[in-house]
Amino acid sequence: MSKTEIIEFVAAETGLTKADSERAFNATLKAVEKGLKEDKKVAIVGFGTLTSKKREAREGINPATKERISIPAKNVVTFKAGSKLKDALN
């Protein structure tokens, strides 16, 4: 499902205009980003938890050239699905 499809779905479900739905969706994404940057965690009860974790620097291998490369440290986002989401999928 694309961002456009989500916005259209939200507009249909709530009766909001597509423009209002897009603003609400963009604000939600900003809130999630802010939560991950500041608190390192965003929990949405029943849906799941997004967590920001630091991945340490490591050595890797370029599959095309088989050359060893250095992969720098970076922050990554992990997601753990909540019980309601798991139940909805099964």
N, C-alpha and C positions, 0 to 999 in steps of 0.2 A: 504494500500500500504506500503510495507516495504522499508527500506533504499536501499536495493539491487535493487528493482523494480524502485525506483526513479532514481538511478544512471543509470540504463539501459535506462530509458526513456530520461533522459538528454543526454546521449550519442547518442541515435537515433535521437533526435530533433536537436542537434547541430553539429553532425558529429565528435565530440570529441571522443577520445578513452575512454573506461570505466575507465581506470586509471586516466586520466585527469579529467573526470567527477566526480570521487570520490574525488579527491583532491579539486576540485572547490566546491563540496557539503560540504565537511568537513570544508573548509575555511568559507563558508557561515554560517555554524552552530557555528563556533568559533566567528564570527562577531556578531551573534545574542546574544550569551552568554556574550560577552564583553559588548555589548550595554546594556543588562539587568543589568549587574553588575555595570557599571559605570554611565549610564544615567537613569536607571530604566525603559526605554521605547525603543521599536524598532517599528517604523512605516514603513510599506511597502504599499505605496499608491495603492489602489484598492484591495489589499489582506487582510490587517488587521493590528491591533496593538497589540503587546505583551507588557505587563506591569508587572513589579515586584512590589509586594505589601507585606507589613509586616502583618502577621496574628498574633494577640495577643495570649498569653497563655490563656488556658481555661480549664474547667473541662469537662470530658466526662464520658461515662459509657461503660465498657467492655461488649459487648453484650453476650458473652459466660458465664461470671460469675456474671454479673449485678453489678460488683464492680466499684466504682467511681475511675477514674484515672485522673492524671494531664497531659494535653497535652501541651508541651512547645511551645513557640513562634517560628515562622519560616517564611521564605520568600517563597511566592508562585508566580506562573506565571499565569496571566489571559490573555485571548485572546478575542478581539472583532473583528469580521469579517468586512471587508470593503465592500463597495457597489458593486463592481464588482464581488467579491466572492459570495455575497448573490444572485445577479442576475444570476450568472452561475448555482447556485444550484436550482433555482426556475424556 
